[in-house]
Amino acid sequence: MTHTVQTAFRITCRSMSVQLVETVRYSVAANDRTRIPPDKNVPDSIKPVGTTFTVYHDPRHPDLSNLNFVLATKGGHGKITGSAGTFDTNWITPNEQCDAKMIYSHSVLLEKFVLQPIFDQMSSGVYKQIGGKVNVGQGNNYQHARQAVANGFNFSISNVTSGDDRYANNFSVAIQNNGSGTALNFKGHVYVYKEVSKSHACLFKDAEADAAAIVDWSANVSIASSKNKAGEPTLTLSKSFKVDHSDFPRNENDCAKAISMLGTTLGSFIDALTGFQDNLFFTQLFDSVLDLHPGVGNVGVALSSLPNVVQNAVILPAGHVFFFKDVASDPNGNLSLELSYKTES
């Protein structure tokens, strides 16, 4: 494409057989006055405010040439500026059996509602537990911690691994598609360490003691297409979390034992680490992010709102609308849905 992620949402339609003027008039009817039922609590991140289009000619598969619509959302780019640009690849492949394909930018869906909230919670939640007990900062913010890799993202919240006070907090996200949807597989590591020494006339040695917490965790967030009770297509989210390994070493030399240094000097630090020994601490951090109860702005509302946005904002010639299937994501977190014309039954 001539420019990257200008908008929140793009839809590629197999509509070349439709007269262009009709397509422009009817194919996407979305602007800041698009009517979406107020009881749906559609987040601004996916609420449409404007649209434009371009044409893609596939030199290898002319029958897959298509119209590309760019739909800006209120919480994304906010408005349409200029043309949509010309795509440099076809978003519909010969093996995909669909009439259109819808792709949401990583920045307004998966990152906004899954990755960044989990990052913020793991950053602030862990540091709140140890803040004031270990002499290190909270670490990087989301943008500085985030690194795109071949299969997803790495996040380095903190990586202080030397000195008397240490704090490492990192996790990776591998994005993997399967037959039923897309999965975000998390692997995380937390390491907190503090060492103290004190001059003491004890066996001609300083009193030395240290304590640490080491926690390795993993989690999975899966998004799949399914049908609700009314038989309408919808997106569902499932999640799981577990602590794979944890260790809480304590060390003190004989002089430190003689003056009970672990209890007196390191006592408050050890108390702070005690919460990490309960797997519930990390589980609650993770679960509290992916709130599936009604409310504007959470991932449950965003996913459940997508069918409503499609049905109210994307209208094809002669009044046809879409239903969707086969949710997937690329390694950058751009979420795609295959769309097919909804026909009268």
VENHU-V613987 format. One record per backbone hydrogen bond with DSSP energy under -1.0 kcal/mol. CO is the residue of the C=O (numbers start at 0). NH is the residue of the N-H. E is the energy in kcal/mol with one decimal. If there is no record, write none. Layout:
BEGIN
<<CO & NH & E> <CO & NH & E>>
END
This chain:
BEGIN
<<7 & 104 & -3.3> <8 & 70 & -2.5> <9 & 102 & -3.3> <10 & 68 & -3.4> <11 & 100 & -2.3> <12 & 14 & -1.7> <12 & 66 & -2.1> <14 & 17 & -1.7> <18 & 22 & -2.2> <19 & 23 & -2.7> <20 & 24 & -1.7> <21 & 25 & -2.3> <22 & 26 & -2.5> <30 & 33 & -2.1> <36 & 39 & -1.9> <37 & 40 & -1.3> <42 & 45 & -1.7> <43 & 74 & -3.2> <46 & 73 & -3.1> <48 & 31 & -1.0> <49 & 71 & -2.2> <51 & 69 & -2.9> <53 & 67 & -3.3> <55 & 65 & -2.1> <60 & 63 & -2.4> <61 & 64 & -1.7> <65 & 55 & -3.1> <66 & 12 & -3.2> <67 & 53 & -2.2> <68 & 10 & -3.0> <69 & 51 & -1.9> <70 & 8 & -1.2> <71 & 48 & -2.6> <71 & 49 & -1.1> <72 & 75 & -1.1> <72 & 77 & -1.9> <92 & 95 & -1.8> <95 & 97 & -1.3> <98 & 13 & -2.6> <99 & 338 & -3.1> <100 & 11 & -3.0> <101 & 336 & -2.6> <102 & 9 & -2.7> <103 & 334 & -1.2> <104 & 107 & -1.4> <105 & 110 & -2.5> <108 & 112 & -2.8> <109 & 113 & -1.6> <109 & 114 & -2.3> <110 & 115 & -2.8> <113 & 117 & -2.0> <114 & 118 & -2.6> <115 & 119 & -3.2> <116 & 120 & -2.2> <117 & 121 & -2.6> <118 & 122 & -2.3> <119 & 123 & -2.8> <120 & 124 & -2.3> <122 & 126 & -1.7> <123 & 127 & -2.4> <124 & 128 & -1.0> <125 & 129 & -1.3> <126 & 130 & -2.9> <129 & 132 & -2.3> <129 & 133 & -1.0> <133 & 135 & -2.0> <140 & 144 & -2.1> <141 & 145 & -1.7> <144 & 155 & -1.7> <146 & 153 & -2.7> <148 & 151 & -1.0> <150 & 174 & -3.2> <151 & 148 & -2.3> <152 & 172 & -3.1> <153 & 146 & -2.3> <154 & 170 & -2.2> <156 & 139 & -3.0> <157 & 168 & -2.5> <159 & 166 & -1.8> <163 & 194 & -2.1> <165 & 192 & -2.2> <166 & 159 & -2.4> <167 & 190 & -3.0> <168 & 156 & -1.8> <168 & 157 & -1.4> <169 & 188 & -2.9> <170 & 154 & -3.0> <171 & 186 & -1.8> <172 & 152 & -2.2> <173 & 184 & -3.0> <175 & 182 & -3.2> <180 & 177 & -2.9> <181 & 222 & -2.8> <182 & 175 & -2.8> <183 & 220 & -2.1> <184 & 173 & -2.8> <185 & 218 & -1.7> <186 & 171 & -2.5> <187 & 216 & -2.1> <188 & 169 & -2.4> <189 & 214 & -2.8> <190 & 167 & -2.9> <191 & 212 & -2.4> <192 & 165 & -2.6> <193 & 210 & -2.1> <195 & 208 & -2.4> <197 & 206 & -3.2> <199 & 201 & -2.9> <201 & 204 & -1.9> <206 & 197 & -2.3> <207 & 252 & -2.2> <208 & 195 & -2.9> <209 & 250 & -2.6> <210 & 193 & -2.2> <212 & 191 & -2.3> <213 & 246 & -2.3> <214 & 189 & -2.8> <215 & 243 & -1.9> <215 & 244 & -1.8> <216 & 187 & -3.2> <217 & 241 & -2.4> <218 & 185 & -2.8> <219 & 239 & -1.9> <220 & 183 & -3.0> <221 & 237 & -2.3> <222 & 181 & -2.4> <223 & 235 & -2.8> <225 & 233 & -2.8> <227 & 230 & -2.0> <231 & 227 & -2.8> <233 & 225 & -2.8> <235 & 223 & -2.3> <237 & 221 & -2.7> <239 & 219 & -2.2> <241 & 217 & -2.5> <244 & 215 & -3.0> <246 & 213 & -2.7> <248 & 211 & -1.7> <250 & 209 & -2.7> <252 & 256 & -2.4> <253 & 257 & -1.9> <254 & 258 & -1.2> <255 & 260 & -2.7> <256 & 259 & -1.1> <259 & 263 & -2.5> <260 & 264 & -1.8> <260 & 265 & -2.0> <265 & 269 & -2.8> <266 & 270 & -2.3> <267 & 271 & -1.7> <268 & 272 & -1.7> <269 & 273 & -1.2> <272 & 275 & -1.1> <273 & 276 & -1.3> <274 & 277 & -1.1> <277 & 280 & -2.1> <278 & 282 & -2.1> <279 & 283 & -2.7> <280 & 284 & -1.6> <281 & 285 & -2.2> <282 & 286 & -2.9> <283 & 287 & -2.2> <285 & 289 & -1.1> <288 & 290 & -1.8> <290 & 299 & -1.2> <294 & 297 & -1.1> <297 & 301 & -2.2> <298 & 302 & -2.5> <299 & 303 & -2.3> <300 & 304 & -1.6> <304 & 308 & -2.4> <305 & 309 & -2.7> <306 & 310 & -2.5> <307 & 311 & -1.7> <308 & 312 & -2.4> <309 & 313 & -1.9> <315 & 318 & -1.6> <316 & 319 & -1.3> <319 & 315 & -3.0> <320 & 341 & -3.6> <322 & 339 & -2.6> <324 & 337 & -2.1> <327 & 335 & -3.3> <329 & 332 & -2.3> <333 & 329 & -1.5> <334 & 103 & -3.2> <335 & 327 & -2.3> <336 & 101 & -2.9> <337 & 324 & -2.3> <338 & 98 & -2.3> <338 & 99 & -1.9> <339 & 322 & -2.2>>
END
